[in-house]
């Protein structure tokens, strides 16, 4: 999808030099990918402290009862 953007040339050039991209399109694409990844990571960190878990949970006991042990056949 073609999109026209007015972006500061010095920002693009600095990002291109730092990132090693050859084109402005590659710079913008990489920047957007990194932005998305960072935002997804921030959303995950917001979950810390919000998920309740049983402190006495024994995963080894669950495996011995069956159902959670990986299948030996692969």
N, C-alpha and C positions, 0 to 999 in steps of 0.2 A: 504494500500500500504506500503510495507516494504521499509524503507529508512535507510541507515547507515550514521550517523553523528558523527563527532569528536567534542565533546563539553567538555569544561573544567569541570571536575568532581566537583570542588569546587563550581562552579556556579550552577550546577545542585543540589548539596546538599543544598546549601543556599536557593535556590528557593523552594526545596522540604520542607525544614524545615519551611520557612515562609508561604508557601501556604498550608501545611498540606497534600500534596499529598503523596501517598504511593509508586508510581512507577515513574521511569524516564519518561516513556511515558506520564503519567498524567501531569507531570511538563511541558514537551514540549508542549503538547496539550493546557494546560491552558495558557502558555506564548504566544503561537500563537494566541489564541482567544483574549487575552487582547491586543496584538499588533494590531490586525485587528480592534478591537473596538476603540482603541485610534486613529488610522489612519483615521477611518471613522469620528470620532468626529472632528479631525483637518480639514478634508475636509469641514465639515459643517461650521466651524468657518471661513473658507476662503470666504464663501458666504456673511458674514456680510458686509453691506455697498454696496453690488453689486445688491441687489434686490430693484427695485423701487416700491414704493407704493404711492397711493394717500392719502395725509394727511387728506383730507376732506371726505374720504370714511366713510359711515355710515352703518354699518352692520345691525343695527336695522331697518333702512328704507328698506333694501333689504329683510329682513324677512317679513316685513309687505306687501311687494309686492307679496310674495309667492315664492315658489321654494326652499328656503333655510331653512325653518322651518322644524324641524323633524316631520315625520309622526306620528300622534297621535295614530295610530293603533300599532306602534312598528315596 
